[in-house]
Amino acid sequence: MRIRILITISTFLSCIPVIDAQDVTGKFRIGLSAGLEKNVSSERMAFSQYTGFSADYDKSYYRFGLNMEYALKNSLTINGAVKYSNKDFIGTYFCDVCDFAVPPSPEEVDFSFIEVPITLKYYFTPHKIGLFGEVGLNNLFPLDNPGYEARVNSFATGFKLGGGMEYNLSQKIALQLTLDYSNSISKLFKDSYYEDPYFMLRSFSFGIAILKKI
């Protein structure tokens, strides 16, 4: 799985045009971000046709990481990030064809990811205080297996939609407030049943980022 993560990070880096050092000046920004998430995924997390977790997401989730941005035009940028995302939850195992002598009890389930989003961002009002919109892909690399019969794919992808506000603290440093929605598209579990809507991760996130122009 580590190799897959490195390949995806390398893919992002290769998306940045080959440019000389003089061209980079003023077009590239790097920074840190952190945010809180609200998990709005289905409460039925099915590993297969008959088994899975009844999930309780009644808690705050978080993510943090490194952000990168390269200006393609005055108002359009290509963006990438490498983030740790925590999605632990309380789950109760279910089996639709099992007859339990003692019903399963709720348990804490570790469920975290490395996220590598690759997006385009458009700045509508590139002034001291400006607004922007963002759209792109979010690549997910699971770090945990929920257990039982679950077989997690080493990679999943989805889409990301969002926007926010930027405040320029100086000519080189900017603060951003962001709001985005993420939805996985590909199968997270290898044995997800195709005839029913397979389990997809869905979340809203509010975050803050600080970027420095280099």
Helices and strands as residue ranges (DSSP letters): H 2-15, H 21-24, E 28-39, E 44-46, E 51-56, E 61-71, E 76-86, E 89-95, E 107-109, E 112-123, E 129-142, E 156-168, E 173-184, E 202-213
